[in-house]
Structures are given as structure tokens and as C-alpha cells.
Amino acid sequence: VELSADRLEIRRDGRPLTRMIAQCFDAYDVANNAHSSAI
């Protein structure tokens, strides 16, 4: 993660992990709410 005064950026090598974490949260939402919060 790179942080500057005007933005927060996830570096390319960290993006697969970020996607995996987001998918886990989305799967949890679908299981509990019967819909995806990403929609």
C-alpha cells in the first residue's frame, strides 16, 4: 500500500490478496443477506 497526501494506492503485487479478501467479505454478505453488497 502506498499512501500520499491525495490518494491511497494498492500496489500491483498486493492486488491479488486484496481481491481474495474482498471475495471473502462478499461471500459472507451473500450468505447472510441473500445478495451481494457489490451490486
N, C-alpha and C positions, 0 to 999 in steps of 0.2 A: 504494500500500500504506500502510495506517495501522497503527501499532504502539503498543499501550499496555501497561501492566503485566500485564493479564489476557487480552489477545487480539491476534491479528493479523488484519486485515481487508483484503481486496482491494476497492478502491472500484469502484463500478458501471462507471465508464468504462474500467477496466482489465480487466474480466472477459472480454470477447471475446478479448483477447490470451492470457489465462490458459487459456481453453478451447482455443485453437489450439495452444498449447504442449502441453497435456495430450493432445490428439488425436494430435500427432506422436509423443509418447512411447508412447502406446497402440498406434499403428500399428507402431512399431519392435518392441514386445513381441510383437505378433501375428505379425509377420514372422519373428521369431527363436524364438518358443516355441509357435507354432500355437494360442495362446489369448490372450485379453485379460487383462491384470492388473487391469482394472477390475471384473472379475466376482468 
